[in-house]
Amino acid sequence: MKMKLFAAAVAALAAGGAYAQSSVTLYGVADVGIEYNNHANTAGDDVFRMSSGNQSGSRWGLRGVEDLGGGLKGVFVLESGVNLDNGTSAQDGRLFGRQAYVGLQSQYGSLLLGRQQTSFYDFGLIYDPMAISSRYGILGQDAAFASRADNTVKYVGTFGGLTASAFYSFNNNGNETAGAFRRGQEYGALVSYAAGPFSVGAAYDETHGTTTGPAAAPVDASGQKVRRATVGANYAFGPAKVYAGYRWAKAFDGASLPGGTATANGLTTVATASNLYWLGLGYQLTPAFSLSGAAYYQDFRNTSADPWQFVVTADYALSKRTDVYTSVSYALNDKGSQLGVNGFNTSSTTNVKPGANQIGAVVGLRHKF
């Protein structure tokens, strides 16, 4: 009888130990503020509004890990974007539009399958002075720095100070099509190395077009493609950290680059290549108060419409999880360029008159859980 009780106790402890090797974490960010933009449409009118996800995209997510033994782990992430101003789902209404993947992890790296961040996104989180802030930053110049890809196989490995990753998307933001292997295809890679206060990295991304237009008269853009390559570095000394970076982009076979269309003197030109440069500085004045600033300049080839954007952000931590911030940005347009503080002309919220400059300012509150 005693042996049976002892065996039962051992089995219960073993089951409890096995359970302890699995965990699921609920996490998220709630970020919302009040924003002002001038020249918010082609008539030059101002706008004053509530805006969600200014410094960080508002989200909630589930992250899980299970120890499979022998150094192998099963992992998953389900992450949902939220618009706090109206309670709707972000990423075009997707339930888990930010990330949705499952994979295996070992000492040799992670192999992940699902909707995931591209190599450009992973690069920007390290080398953009504004850390890919949702509003006012490098995303205004090139949204690819926050891109995600559907139907993706991704490898990520970290070996000491070296991080390497590569991904392949069978079809980004669409469905795989029989007989059209290249349609919607995307792939890329990242290499980053950190040693003490210094970090340097490079990334590559290539996207292929999809079928667009109404079903009655579709346009097959599968032959079109856009290639991007970027390098960046940062260096920390004392309370300060400096950033520098460069991104090359070129569109092929009828594709176009965001912001590459300029209008001046009644003439419209389209650029299919550009060079983007940036410099930035972050400074921790006190443990609670930090400042950051950045300048971005994009040179579009075959046109002189080359915009600048300047950003300054102040952040004060009320606690480890809650902070208040203010951010100011100025978009300087020249010779028909159409950059707004939140990006090139894509909607009524960024519809800046060609050649007009824009000022934006936002004050907000962010809580992390």
VOPAGU-2260 file (C-alpha; in pm, 1 decimal, decimal comma):
REM VOPAGU-2260
SITE   aa  ch    i         X         Y         Z
SITE  MET   A    0       0,0       0,0       0,0
SITE  LYS   A    1     283,5     234,9      92,3
SITE  MET   A    2     460,1     162,9    -238,5
SITE  LYS   A    3     140,8     241,1    -429,7
SITE  LEU   A    4     103,3     574,2    -247,4
SITE  PHE   A    5     467,6     654,5    -312,7
SITE  ALA   A    6     430,9     573,9    -684,9
SITE  ALA   A    7     118,7     789,6    -708,5
SITE  ALA   A    8     299,4    1082,0    -541,9
SITE  VAL   A    9     594,7    1051,7    -781,8
SITE  ALA   A   10     357,5    1042,8   -1081,0
SITE  ALA   A   11     176,6    1353,9    -955,5
SITE  LEU   A   12     506,3    1540,8    -910,4
SITE  ALA   A   13     622,6    1436,4   -1256,1
SITE  ALA   A   14     298,2    1555,5   -1411,2
SITE  GLY   A   15     328,6    1885,0   -1228,0
SITE  GLY   A   16     688,3    1921,8   -1347,3
SITE  ALA   A   17     589,0    1851,9   -1706,3
SITE  TYR   A   18     311,8    2108,6   -1683,2
SITE  ALA   A   19     555,7    2366,3   -1544,2
SITE  GLN   A   20     759,5    2333,5   -1866,0
SITE  SER   A   21     470,7    2481,4   -2068,8
SITE  SER   A   22     355,8    2841,8   -2041,1
SITE  VAL   A   23     125,0    3087,0   -2214,3
SITE  THR   A   24     170,8    3462,6   -2162,1
SITE  LEU   A   25     -86,0    3734,9   -2226,3
SITE  TYR   A   26      77,1    4065,0   -2321,7
SITE  GLY   A   27      -2,4    4389,5   -2498,6
SITE  VAL   A   28      30,3    4763,7   -2549,6
SITE  ALA   A   29    -238,7    5031,6   -2525,0
SITE  ASP   A   30    -127,0    5357,0   -2691,5
SITE  VAL   A   31    -350,2    5650,8   -2778,6
SITE  GLY   A   32    -313,0    6028,4   -2809,0
SITE  ILE   A   33    -441,4    6358,3   -2947,5
SITE  GLU   A   34    -288,1    6470,1   -3277,1
SITE  TYR   A   35    -275,4    6792,7   -3478,9
SITE  ASN   A   36    -171,5    6822,4   -3846,2
SITE  ASN   A   37    -176,7    7129,4   -4067,9
SITE  HIS   A   38    -219,3    7112,2   -4447,5
SITE  ALA   A   39    -404,5    6783,4   -4402,9
SITE  ASN   A   40    -569,8    6798,2   -4747,3
SITE  THR   A   41    -511,4    6960,5   -5083,4
SITE  ALA   A   42    -715,1    7262,4   -4971,1
SITE  GLY   A   43    -466,1    7323,9   -4689,2
SITE  ASP   A   44    -707,9    7257,5   -4403,0
SITE  ASP   A   45    -594,3    7147,9   -4056,0
SITE  VAL   A   46    -705,9    6838,2   -3865,8
SITE  PHE   A   47    -733,5    6773,0   -3490,9
SITE  ARG   A   48    -810,6    6414,9   -3391,8
SITE  MET   A   49    -760,3    6120,6   -3156,5
SITE  SER   A   50    -502,0    5875,2   -3290,9
SITE  SER   A   51    -425,3    5518,7   -3182,0
SITE  GLY   A   52     -84,8    5352,9   -3177,5
SITE  ASN   A   53     145,6    5651,9   -3204,2
SITE  GLN   A   54     470,9    5530,3   -3050,4
SITE  SER   A   55     373,7    5161,6   -3046,0
SITE  GLY   A   56      95,7    4989,9   -3234,3
SITE  SER   A   57    -181,3    4910,0   -2984,3
SITE  ARG   A   58    -213,6    4531,3   -2952,2
SITE  TRP   A   59    -281,6    4228,3   -2740,4
SITE  GLY   A   60    -128,9    3887,3   -2786,4
SITE  LEU   A   61     -66,6    3536,2   -2661,4
SITE  ARG   A   62     282,7    3388,6   -2653,1
SITE  GLY   A   63     339,8    3023,3   -2568,7
SITE  VAL   A   64     631,2    2785,0   -2523,0
SITE  GLU   A   65     651,0    2412,3   -2445,2
SITE  ASP   A   66     966,5    2220,7   -2355,5
SITE  LEU   A   67     974,9    1911,4   -2579,8
SITE  GLY   A   68    1296,0    1777,0   -2428,5
SITE  GLY   A   69    1648,9    1752,6   -2561,8
SITE  GLY   A   70    1674,4    2131,4   -2593,7
SITE  LEU   A   71    1379,6    2146,3   -2835,9
SITE  LYS   A   72    1080,4    2374,1   -2769,9
SITE  GLY   A   73     746,9    2432,1   -2937,8
SITE  VAL   A   74     652,1    2800,7   -2966,2
SITE  PHE   A   75     362,2    3008,9   -3094,4
SITE  VAL   A   76     252,0    3372,9   -3111,5
SITE  LEU   A   77     -95,0    3514,0   -3183,5
SITE  GLU   A   78     -88,6    3895,9   -3187,5
SITE  SER   A   79    -385,7    4119,7   -3264,0
SITE  GLY   A   80    -369,2    4489,5   -3351,8
SITE  VAL   A   81    -633,9    4720,0   -3201,5
SITE  ASN   A   82    -743,5    5074,5   -3284,0
SITE  LEU   A   83    -807,2    5226,6   -2940,6
SITE  ASP   A   84    -989,4    5529,2   -3078,9
SITE  ASN   A   85   -1281,5    5317,9   -3203,0
SITE  GLY   A   86   -1218,2    4964,1   -3077,2
SITE  THR   A   87   -1183,3    4802,9   -3420,2
SITE  SER   A   88    -920,6    4554,1   -3530,5
SITE  ALA   A   89    -616,3    4699,7   -3705,7
SITE  GLN   A   90    -432,4    4551,9   -4007,0
SITE  ASP   A   91    -744,1    4577,5   -4227,1
SITE  GLY   A   92    -967,2    4407,4   -3972,2
SITE  ARG   A   93    -762,2    4089,3   -3927,5
SITE  LEU   A   94    -808,8    3916,7   -3593,6
SITE  PHE   A   95    -437,1    3837,5   -3557,6
SITE  GLY   A   96    -300,7    4077,6   -3816,0
SITE  ARG   A   97      24,4    4160,9   -3643,2
SITE  GLN   A   98     161,5    3807,1   -3608,6
SITE  ALA   A   99      24,8    3451,8   -3616,8
SITE  TYR   A  100     277,7    3170,7   -3624,1
SITE  VAL   A  101     386,7    2839,8   -3473,1
SITE  GLY   A  102     730,5    2680,6   -3477,7
SITE  LEU   A  103    1017,0    2492,4   -3321,2
SITE  GLN   A  104    1309,5    2641,9   -3128,3
SITE  SER   A  105    1648,2    2494,5   -3036,3
SITE  GLN   A  106    2006,9    2601,5   -2975,2
SITE  TYR   A  107    2047,3    2615,0   -3353,7
SITE  GLY   A  108    1769,3    2872,5   -3397,9
SITE  SER   A  109    1395,4    2887,7   -3461,0
SITE  LEU   A  110    1192,6    2762,7   -3758,7
SITE  LEU   A  111     858,1    2945,6   -3771,6
SITE  LEU   A  112     551,1    2916,5   -3998,9
SITE  GLY   A  113     264,7    3163,6   -4043,2
SITE  ARG   A  114     215,8    3541,9   -4072,5
SITE  GLN   A  115     535,0    3710,9   -3956,2
SITE  GLN   A  116     748,1    4024,3   -3958,9
SITE  THR   A  117     979,8    4059,7   -4258,1
SITE  SER   A  118    1356,1    4103,3   -4234,0
SITE  PHE   A  119    1312,6    4477,2   -4296,8
SITE  TYR   A  120    1083,4    4504,6   -3993,5
SITE  ASP   A  121    1334,7    4320,6   -3772,6
SITE  PHE   A  122    1612,1    4546,6   -3904,9
SITE  GLY   A  123    1418,6    4868,2   -3838,6
SITE  LEU   A  124    1350,0    4778,8   -3475,6
SITE  ILE   A  125    1727,4    4786,8   -3418,0
SITE  TYR   A  126    1854,2    5063,0   -3646,6
SITE  ASP   A  127    1572,1    5318,1   -3676,8
SITE  PRO   A  128    1625,7    5602,2   -3423,3
SITE  MET   A  129    1249,6    5610,4   -3355,1
SITE  ALA   A  130    1228,2    5228,3   -3317,4
SITE  ILE   A  131     961,9    5200,1   -3591,2
SITE  SER   A  132     717,5    5434,4   -3418,0
SITE  SER   A  133     377,0    5400,7   -3579,3
SITE  ARG   A  134     349,5    5776,7   -3623,7
SITE  TYR   A  135     627,1    6017,2   -3729,3
SITE  GLY   A  136     933,5    5825,6   -3838,0
SITE  ILE   A  137    1086,0    5607,4   -4104,5
SITE  LEU   A  138     749,8    5447,3   -4191,0
SITE  GLY   A  139     644,5    5775,3   -4351,3
SITE  GLN   A  140     931,0    5739,1   -4598,0
SITE  ASP   A  141     898,6    5362,6   -4652,4
SITE  ALA   A  142     627,4    5147,1   -4491,7
SITE  ALA   A  143     827,8    4833,0   -4579,2
SITE  PHE   A  144    1013,5    4885,3   -4251,2
SITE  ALA   A  145     699,1    4762,6   -4074,7
SITE  SER   A  146     591,0    4502,1   -4329,5
SITE  ARG   A  147     459,9    4154,7   -4252,9
SITE  ALA   A  148     419,8    3856,9   -4483,1
SITE  ASP   A  149     152,7    3587,1   -4498,1
SITE  ASN   A  150     222,0    3219,3   -4574,1
SITE  THR   A  151     578,8    3253,1   -4448,1
SITE  VAL   A  152     854,3    3012,6   -4349,2
SITE  LYS   A  153    1115,2    3193,6   -4139,0
SITE  TYR   A  154    1442,5    3099,8   -3972,8
SITE  VAL   A  155    1597,8    3304,9   -3689,9
SITE  GLY   A  156    1925,4    3218,3   -3519,1
SITE  THR   A  157    2136,9    3398,9   -3259,2
SITE  PHE   A  158    2495,7    3294,3   -3198,1
SITE  GLY   A  159    2673,2    3519,1   -2949,8
SITE  GLY   A  160    2656,8    3871,5   -3090,9
SITE  LEU   A  161    2550,7    3753,1   -3435,8
SITE  THR   A  162    2184,3    3732,3   -3537,9
SITE  ALA   A  163    2082,9    3590,7   -3876,2
SITE  SER   A  164    1740,2    3536,6   -4024,8
SITE  ALA   A  165    1579,0    3454,2   -4357,6
SITE  PHE   A  166    1218,1    3416,0   -4472,1
SITE  TYR   A  167    1019,0    3303,0   -4772,9
SITE  SER   A  168     652,7    3386,7   -4835,9
SITE  PHE   A  169     464,5    3164,4   -5080,1
SITE  ASN   A  170     217,5    3447,7   -5131,6
SITE  ASN   A  171     203,1    3770,2   -4933,9
SITE  ASN   A  172    -144,4    3908,2   -4856,2
SITE  GLY   A  173    -322,7    3665,8   -5084,5
SITE  ASN   A  174    -363,5    3304,5   -5184,2
SITE  GLU   A  175    -124,3    3075,4   -5366,8
SITE  THR   A  176    -232,6    3031,5   -5728,5
SITE  ALA   A  177    -180,1    2716,9   -5936,1
SITE  GLY   A  178      43,8    2786,8   -6234,4
SITE  ALA   A  179     158,7    3125,4   -6093,8
SITE  PHE   A  180     448,8    3035,9   -5866,6
SITE  ARG   A  181     598,6    3387,2   -5859,6
SITE  ARG   A  182     272,8    3574,8   -5799,6
SITE  GLY   A  183     274,1    3747,5   -5460,7
SITE  GLN   A  184     607,1    3592,4   -5367,4
SITE  GLU   A  185     831,7    3767,9   -5111,3
SITE  TYR   A  186    1162,0    3676,3   -4952,4
SITE  GLY   A  187    1443,1    3840,3   -4759,9
SITE  ALA   A  188    1724,2    3804,7   -4509,1
SITE  LEU   A  189    1890,5    3987,7   -4220,2
SITE  VAL   A  190    2236,2    3980,8   -4061,0
SITE  SER   A  191    2311,6    4185,1   -3748,8
SITE  TYR   A  192    2614,9    4191,4   -3522,1
SITE  ALA   A  193    2642,7    4355,0   -3179,4
SITE  ALA   A  194    2961,8    4390,7   -2974,9
SITE  GLY   A  195    2949,1    4602,9   -2661,2
SITE  PRO   A  196    2810,2    4948,2   -2744,1
SITE  PHE   A  197    2832,1    4898,0   -3122,0
SITE  SER   A  198    2589,6    4726,2   -3358,6
SITE  VAL   A  199    2585,6    4696,0   -3737,8
SITE  GLY   A  200    2345,0    4516,6   -3968,7
SITE  ALA   A  201    2211,9    4469,0   -4321,6
SITE  ALA   A  202    1887,9    4337,2   -4470,9
SITE  TYR   A  203    1739,2    4252,8   -4810,3
SITE  ASP   A  204    1378,5    4222,2   -4929,6
SITE  GLU   A  205    1217,3    4137,5   -5264,3
SITE  THR   A  206     844,3    4143,6   -5336,5
SITE  HIS   A  207     656,8    4028,6   -5647,1
SITE  GLY   A  208     323,6    4166,6   -5769,4
SITE  THR   A  209     -18,4    4004,1   -5760,5
SITE  THR   A  210    -329,1    4011,4   -5977,6
SITE  THR   A  211    -502,5    4345,5   -5929,5
SITE  GLY   A  212    -810,2    4519,5   -6062,0
SITE  PRO   A  213   -1175,6    4403,8   -6085,1
SITE  ALA   A  214   -1254,0    4039,2   -6157,5
SITE  ALA   A  215   -1403,4    4135,9   -6493,2
SITE  ALA   A  216   -1077,4    4296,9   -6607,2
SITE  PRO   A  217    -791,8    4177,1   -6385,5
SITE  VAL   A  218    -436,5    4301,9   -6434,0
SITE  ASP   A  219    -168,6    4039,1   -6384,2
SITE  ALA   A  220     118,0    4216,9   -6209,3
SITE  SER   A  221     303,7    3898,3   -6115,5
SITE  GLY   A  222     598,4    4000,7   -6332,6
SITE  GLN   A  223     648,3    4323,2   -6137,5
SITE  LYS   A  224     890,2    4330,3   -5845,4
SITE  VAL   A  225    1050,4    4569,3   -5596,9
SITE  ARG   A  226    1391,5    4509,5   -5443,8
SITE  ARG   A  227    1518,6    4676,6   -5128,2
SITE  ALA   A  228    1850,3    4660,0   -4944,1
SITE  THR   A  229    1951,6    4845,0   -4629,6
SITE  VAL   A  230    2247,5    4886,9   -4393,6
SITE  GLY   A  231    2257,9    5054,0   -4055,3
SITE  ALA   A  232    2461,5    5101,7   -3740,3
SITE  ASN   A  233    2427,2    5242,4   -3391,1
SITE  TYR   A  234    2670,3    5324,7   -3113,4
SITE  ALA   A  235    2597,6    5390,9   -2745,7
SITE  PHE   A  236    2816,7    5606,5   -2524,3
SITE  GLY   A  237    2706,9    5702,4   -2176,2
SITE  PRO   A  238    2339,1    5806,5   -2183,8
SITE  ALA   A  239    2344,1    5872,2   -2559,5
SITE  LYS   A  240    2301,2    5650,9   -2866,1
SITE  VAL   A  241    2363,0    5757,0   -3226,9
SITE  TYR   A  242    2207,8    5596,8   -3534,9
SITE  ALA   A  243    2283,4    5604,9   -3907,4
SITE  GLY   A  244    2137,6    5414,5   -4198,9
SITE  TYR   A  245    2084,6    5384,3   -4572,5
SITE  ARG   A  246    1818,6    5206,1   -4780,8
SITE  TRP   A  247    1828,0    5141,4   -5157,1
SITE  ALA   A  248    1508,5    5055,5   -5347,1
SITE  LYS   A  249    1431,2    4984,4   -5713,2
SITE  ALA   A  250    1110,5    4886,6   -5892,7
SITE  PHE   A  251    1116,1    4664,5   -6202,2
SITE  ASP   A  252     884,6    4573,7   -6491,7
SITE  GLY   A  253     615,7    4833,7   -6434,5
SITE  ALA   A  254     615,4    4834,8   -6053,9
SITE  SER   A  255     640,6    5165,2   -5865,7
SITE  LEU   A  256     775,4    5293,2   -5535,3
SITE  PRO   A  257     553,2    5463,6   -5274,3
SITE  GLY   A  258     606,0    5838,0   -5300,2
SITE  GLY   A  259     786,3    5808,4   -5631,9
SITE  THR   A  260     517,5    6005,9   -5816,3
SITE  ALA   A  261     566,6    6383,1   -5812,9
SITE  THR   A  262     369,2    6667,5   -5968,0
SITE  ALA   A  263     526,0    7002,5   -6049,7
SITE  ASN   A  264     431,5    7271,3   -6302,9
SITE  GLY   A  265     147,0    7052,3   -6425,4
SITE  LEU   A  266     381,1    6765,3   -6511,1
SITE  THR   A  267     382,2    6423,7   -6342,1
SITE  THR   A  268     696,7    6214,4   -6314,0
SITE  VAL   A  269     737,6    5864,3   -6173,9
SITE  ALA   A  270    1059,3    5745,2   -6011,6
SITE  THR   A  271    1136,5    5374,3   -6002,5
SITE  ALA   A  272    1442,6    5397,6   -5775,1
SITE  SER   A  273    1536,4    5586,6   -5461,1
SITE  ASN   A  274    1796,4    5624,7   -5189,2
SITE  LEU   A  275    1685,3    5687,2   -4829,8
SITE  TYR   A  276    1927,3    5817,0   -4565,6
SITE  TRP   A  277    1881,5    5879,4   -4194,7
SITE  LEU   A  278    2062,9    6002,7   -3883,7
SITE  GLY   A  279    1935,3    6001,0   -3528,0
SITE  LEU   A  280    2016,3    6043,6   -3162,1
SITE  GLY   A  281    1862,4    5906,6   -2843,0
SITE  TYR   A  282    1946,9    6052,5   -2502,0
SITE  GLN   A  283    1844,8    5929,1   -2155,8
SITE  LEU   A  284    1840,4    6247,1   -1946,2
SITE  THR   A  285    1716,6    6069,5   -1632,1
SITE  PRO   A  286    1604,3    5712,1   -1561,6
SITE  ALA   A  287    1248,2    5828,4   -1637,4
SITE  PHE   A  288    1293,9    6096,8   -1904,3
SITE  SER   A  289    1432,4    6040,9   -2254,5
SITE  LEU   A  290    1463,3    6238,6   -2576,6
SITE  SER   A  291    1508,0    6113,1   -2932,8
SITE  GLY   A  292    1536,6    6281,8   -3268,3
SITE  ALA   A  293    1587,7    6186,2   -3630,3
SITE  ALA   A  294    1623,2    6327,4   -3981,3
SITE  TYR   A  295    1521,8    6129,4   -4292,9
SITE  TYR   A  296    1597,3    6225,8   -4651,9
SITE  GLN   A  297    1482,0    6040,6   -4963,8
SITE  ASP   A  298    1637,2    6096,7   -5304,3
SITE  PHE   A  299    1406,5    5977,2   -5585,1
SITE  ARG   A  300    1583,8    5917,9   -5913,3
SITE  ASN   A  301    1456,9    6079,7   -6235,5
SITE  THR   A  302    1287,6    6354,7   -6033,7
SITE  SER   A  303    1402,8    6643,0   -5815,4
SITE  ALA   A  304    1106,8    6594,7   -5575,9
SITE  ASP   A  305    1309,4    6476,2   -5275,5
SITE  PRO   A  306    1145,9    6516,3   -4931,9
SITE  TRP   A  307    1293,6    6557,3   -4584,0
SITE  GLN   A  308    1130,6    6464,2   -4253,9
SITE  PHE   A  309    1241,0    6570,4   -3904,4
SITE  VAL   A  310    1111,5    6415,9   -3580,2
SITE  VAL   A  311    1165,2    6493,4   -3210,5
SITE  THR   A  312    1007,2    6286,5   -2931,3
SITE  ALA   A  313    1009,6    6328,4   -2552,0
SITE  ASP   A  314     901,5    6041,3   -2326,7
SITE  TYR   A  315     846,0    6034,4   -1949,6
SITE  ALA   A  316     795,1    5704,3   -1765,0
SITE  LEU   A  317     536,3    5725,4   -1488,0
SITE  SER   A  318     618,5    5364,7   -1398,6
SITE  LYS   A  319     780,0    5060,2   -1558,8
SITE  ARG   A  320     463,7    5004,5   -1761,9
SITE  THR   A  321     306,0    5346,8   -1816,4
SITE  ASP   A  322     453,9    5651,4   -1991,0
SITE  VAL   A  323     343,1    5980,4   -2141,1
SITE  TYR   A  324     499,0    6124,3   -2456,0
SITE  THR   A  325     491,2    6406,1   -2704,3
SITE  SER   A  326     621,2    6395,5   -3059,7
SITE  VAL   A  327     661,4    6670,3   -3320,9
SITE  SER   A  328     740,1    6619,1   -3688,9
SITE  TYR   A  329     800,6    6841,7   -3990,9
SITE  ALA   A  330     776,0    6719,6   -4351,7
SITE  LEU   A  331     968,4    6939,2   -4594,5
SITE  ASN   A  332     857,6    6893,9   -4956,9
SITE  ASP   A  333    1035,0    7025,7   -5263,2
SITE  LYS   A  334     944,5    7047,0   -5633,1
SITE  GLY   A  335     623,8    6847,5   -5618,9
SITE  SER   A  336     704,4    6585,3   -5354,9
SITE  GLN   A  337     401,8    6483,7   -5147,0
SITE  LEU   A  338     526,7    6358,5   -4811,0
SITE  GLY   A  339     308,5    6408,3   -4504,3
SITE  VAL   A  340     424,1    6349,4   -4146,9
SITE  ASN   A  341     237,1    6016,8   -4160,8
SITE  GLY   A  342     346,0    5914,7   -4509,2
SITE  PHE   A  343     299,1    5987,5   -4877,3
SITE  ASN   A  344     -44,1    6063,8   -5021,2
SITE  THR   A  345    -247,9    5748,8   -4962,7
SITE  SER   A  346    -570,6    5868,1   -4799,7
SITE  SER   A  347    -751,8    6174,7   -4672,6
SITE  THR   A  348    -535,5    6171,2   -4359,3
SITE  THR   A  349    -208,4    6211,6   -4552,5
SITE  ASN   A  350    -332,5    6396,3   -4859,9
SITE  VAL   A  351     -80,9    6680,1   -4860,0
SITE  LYS   A  352     -87,8    6918,6   -5155,3
SITE  PRO   A  353     214,2    6856,0   -5383,8
SITE  GLY   A  354     502,4    7076,4   -5270,9
SITE  ALA   A  355     331,6    7182,0   -4944,9
SITE  ASN   A  356     506,3    7127,1   -4611,5
SITE  GLN   A  357     335,4    6979,0   -4307,1
SITE  ILE   A  358     370,9    7000,6   -3928,9
SITE  GLY   A  359     235,8    6731,5   -3699,4
SITE  ALA   A  360     225,7    6705,5   -3321,5
SITE  VAL   A  361      84,8    6437,1   -3090,0
SITE  VAL   A  362      55,1    6400,1   -2712,7
SITE  GLY   A  363     -28,0    6057,1   -2581,5
SITE  LEU   A  364     -36,5    5792,1   -2310,8
SITE  ARG   A  365      97,9    5437,8   -2339,9
SITE  HIS   A  366      57,2    5135,6   -2110,6
SITE  LYS   A  367     233,9    4800,5   -2152,5
SITE  PHE   A  368     111,5    4480,4   -1992,5
